[in-house]
Amino acid sequence: MNIISEAIIDGGKRIDFEFDGRKCILCIPDNPRADKRVLWRAEFFGAFDKCDSEMLKRGWYRAHISVSNMFGAPKAIEIMKKFHDFLVSEYGLNTKMVLVGLSRGGLYSVNYAATYPEDISSLYLDAPVVSVAQWPFGKGKTPRNEDEVAKALEAFGMSEEELLCAKLQPVDRVGEVADAKIPIVFVCGNADDVVNYIDNTEAFLNIFKSLGGKYEYYVKPNCGHHPHGLEDPTPVIKFIEKHI
């Protein structure tokens, strides 16, 4: 662990550091909960973070490791696992964490929960990507993004045909999350033209519901991909704190 910087923030202290060659962030609350719970942002740390900031004030740690441009590929999940175990061993944090998946962060969050369900108490998925077929490959209502397709193929080390048949995406792994009884709170906008909510959130949720998954779902009318989150994050916070 190589500390890059430390700063006082509202509700605690932020430490930026390198772990295993990757940039990481840990926010330590001024008044930590006795159970040392962690809210772990998979992507876009600090963006649309009303919920995250409020939870720091409530005594939750906040954490992040950069696995950008890895699309939830198996090697990204193993990097995240090392980070999880480091936080538990180095800081004594609770092994059961909450993963927050905004946008493409949904790929990482669901795949991690499916692979290591013992590490996750709940998921918060906000306008999540749950299938690379939909984004960035453009097999649904979202346009194809060639730059992101190239990055995804590199991350998985597969051809496009192999990747689309590999059953490695969150939408293919809903059953593993449901079987592990991991509850999920969903938030999305019904006018999202970046990550189409029908192809992603609702496709995932419909399977999750059919398997008896425990969830809450908040749809924001006439809202696009941004802004993420709820204007008042209280319902999301209550859901997370109820399922620990």
Secondary structure, 3 states (H helix, E strand, C coil): CEEEEEEEECCEEEEEEEECCEEEEEEEECCCCCCCCEEEECCCCCCCCHHHHHHHHCCCEEEEECCCCCCCCHHHHHHHHHHHHHHHHHHCCCCCEEEEEECCHHHHHHHHHHHCHHHEEEEEEECCCCCCCCCCCCCCCCCCCHHHHHHHHHHHCCCHHHHHHCCCCHHHCHHHHHHCCCCEEEEEECCCCCCCCHHHHHHHHHHHHHCCCCEEEEEECCCCCCCCCCCCCHHHHHHHHHCC
